[in-house]
């Protein structure tokens, strides 16, 4: 029994379908780390964190999108991504992103921040820092000739898991 060398991948966000096509490989920013997907992958459900979705299409071209979290469903022959929001790396507005980083840092620096506001600011900071990192890698690739085969796929350094006091959140 011959196994297909491609699988269908569908990416949808709140605005509608973002991408649909056949792929040979996809790297997805899952909650607990990056997941590499090949045809025939075992079924899996996972949450997504902010980061880059890299798709190697059936023709060998690479498509790169930035996801702002969401859900991932993997079946052996189809991958579905329900993104909170998505955008092309080149569409990231660094000025806006830097402003959001400063706002989140200011919230985190305050003494008496309600736990939900603190958690929201932490998530905002992580998402915006991931955008800056993705944009910088994309720009470096463009300066080297713009081929996605030159794109720096290096994983970002691991960040510590935020400490959340569940008792405070329940109160």
C-alpha positions as CSV (number, residue, x, y, z in Angstrom):
1,X,0.0,0.0,0.0
2,X,1.6,3.2,-1.2
3,X,1.3,6.2,1.1
4,X,0.8,9.6,-0.4
5,X,3.7,12.0,-0.2
6,X,1.4,15.0,0.4
7,X,-1.5,16.0,2.7
8,X,-4.1,18.8,2.5
9,X,-3.6,21.7,4.8
10,X,-6.3,24.3,5.5
11,X,-5.8,27.5,7.5
12,X,-8.8,29.5,8.6
13,X,-9.0,32.6,10.8
14,X,-11.8,34.9,11.8
15,X,-11.8,36.6,8.4
16,X,-12.2,33.3,6.5
17,X,-9.9,30.9,4.6
18,X,-6.3,32.0,4.6
19,X,-4.6,29.1,2.9
20,X,-5.7,25.8,1.4
21,X,-3.5,23.4,-0.6
22,X,-1.4,20.3,-0.7
23,X,1.8,20.2,1.4
24,X,4.8,17.9,1.8
25,X,5.7,19.3,5.3
26,X,4.5,21.8,7.8
27,X,6.0,23.2,11.0
28,X,3.4,24.5,13.4
29,X,3.9,26.6,16.6
30,X,2.1,24.4,19.1
31,X,1.6,25.3,22.8
32,X,4.3,22.9,24.0
33,X,6.8,23.4,21.1
34,X,7.0,23.3,17.4
35,X,5.4,20.3,15.7
36,X,6.7,19.0,12.3
37,X,4.0,17.4,10.2
38,X,4.6,14.9,7.4
39,X,2.0,12.9,5.4
40,X,0.5,10.1,7.6
41,X,1.0,11.9,10.9
42,X,-0.8,10.4,13.8
43,X,-4.1,12.2,14.7
44,X,-3.5,15.0,17.2
45,X,-5.3,18.0,18.7
46,X,-3.3,20.9,20.1
47,X,-3.5,24.5,21.0
48,X,-1.3,27.0,19.1
49,X,0.9,29.8,20.4
50,X,1.9,32.8,18.5
51,X,4.6,32.0,15.9
52,X,5.4,31.1,12.4
53,X,3.6,28.4,10.3
54,X,5.9,27.1,7.6
55,X,4.4,25.1,4.8
56,X,6.5,23.3,2.2
57,X,4.0,23.0,-0.7
58,X,3.8,20.0,-3.0
59,X,5.9,21.9,-5.6
60,X,8.7,22.6,-3.1
61,X,7.9,26.3,-2.6
62,X,7.6,27.5,1.0
63,X,4.7,29.5,2.4
64,X,5.2,31.3,5.7
65,X,2.4,32.8,7.8
66,X,2.4,34.3,11.3
67,X,-0.3,32.8,13.5
68,X,-1.6,34.6,16.7
69,X,-2.6,31.3,18.4
70,X,-5.5,29.0,17.8
71,X,-6.2,25.3,17.4
72,X,-4.6,22.5,15.4
73,X,-6.2,19.3,14.2
74,X,-4.0,16.7,12.5
75,X,-5.4,13.7,10.6
76,X,-3.3,11.4,8.5
77,X,-4.3,13.1,5.3
78,X,-5.6,16.5,6.3
79,X,-4.4,19.3,8.7
80,X,-6.8,22.0,9.8
81,X,-5.6,25.1,11.6
82,X,-8.2,27.4,13.2
83,X,-6.2,30.6,13.9
84,X,-7.2,33.4,16.2
85,X,-5.6,35.7,13.5
86,X,-3.0,35.3,10.8
87,X,-0.9,37.5,8.6
88,X,2.0,37.3,6.2
89,X,5.3,38.1,7.8
90,X,5.9,41.0,5.4
91,X,2.7,42.6,6.6
92,X,3.9,42.9,10.3
93,X,3.9,46.6,11.3
94,X,7.0,46.9,13.5
95,X,6.0,50.4,14.8
96,X,2.7,49.1,16.0
97,X,4.3,45.9,17.4
98,X,6.9,47.9,19.4
99,X,4.1,50.1,20.8
100,X,2.2,47.1,22.0
101,X,5.4,45.6,23.6
102,X,5.9,48.9,25.5
103,X,2.3,48.9,26.7
104,X,2.4,45.3,27.8
105,X,5.8,45.9,29.6
106,X,4.3,48.9,31.4
107,X,1.3,46.8,32.6
108,X,3.6,44.1,33.9
109,X,5.8,46.6,35.7
110,X,2.9,48.0,37.8
111,X,2.7,46.9,41.4
112,X,-1.0,46.1,41.8
113,X,-2.2,44.5,38.6
114,X,-5.3,42.3,38.6
115,X,-4.3,38.7,37.8
116,X,-6.4,38.6,34.5
117,X,-4.8,41.9,33.3
118,X,-1.4,40.5,34.2
119,X,-2.0,37.3,32.2
120,X,-3.4,39.2,29.3
121,X,-0.4,41.5,29.2
122,X,2.0,38.5,29.4
123,X,0.3,36.9,26.4
124,X,0.4,40.2,24.5
125,X,4.1,40.6,25.2
126,X,4.9,37.0,24.1
127,X,2.8,37.4,20.9
128,X,4.3,40.8,19.9
129,X,7.9,39.6,20.6
130,X,7.2,36.5,18.4
131,X,6.2,39.0,15.7
132,X,9.4,41.0,16.0
133,X,11.5,37.8,15.9
134,X,9.6,36.5,12.8
135,X,9.9,39.8,11.0
136,X,13.7,40.1,11.8
137,X,14.3,36.5,10.4
138,X,12.3,37.4,7.3
139,X,14.2,40.7,6.8
140,X,17.5,38.8,7.1
141,X,16.3,36.3,4.5
142,X,15.4,39.2,2.1
143,X,18.9,40.7,2.5
144,X,20.5,37.4,1.6
145,X,18.5,37.2,-1.7
146,X,15.0,36.6,-0.7
147,X,14.7,32.9,-1.2
148,X,12.8,31.1,1.5
149,X,15.3,28.2,1.2
150,X,17.7,30.7,2.9
151,X,15.2,31.5,5.6
152,X,16.6,31.1,9.1
153,X,14.6,28.3,10.6
154,X,16.3,28.4,13.9
155,X,13.9,27.9,16.8
156,X,13.6,30.8,19.2
157,X,15.1,30.3,22.7
158,X,12.9,28.5,25.2
159,X,11.1,30.9,27.5
160,X,10.1,30.1,31.0
161,X,6.6,29.1,31.7
162,X,4.7,32.0,33.3
163,X,3.8,31.4,36.9
164,X,0.1,31.6,37.5
165,X,-1.5,31.3,40.9
166,X,-4.7,29.3,40.1
167,X,-6.2,30.2,43.5
168,X,-6.0,33.9,42.7
169,X,-7.7,33.3,39.3
170,X,-10.6,31.4,41.0
171,X,-11.2,34.2,43.5
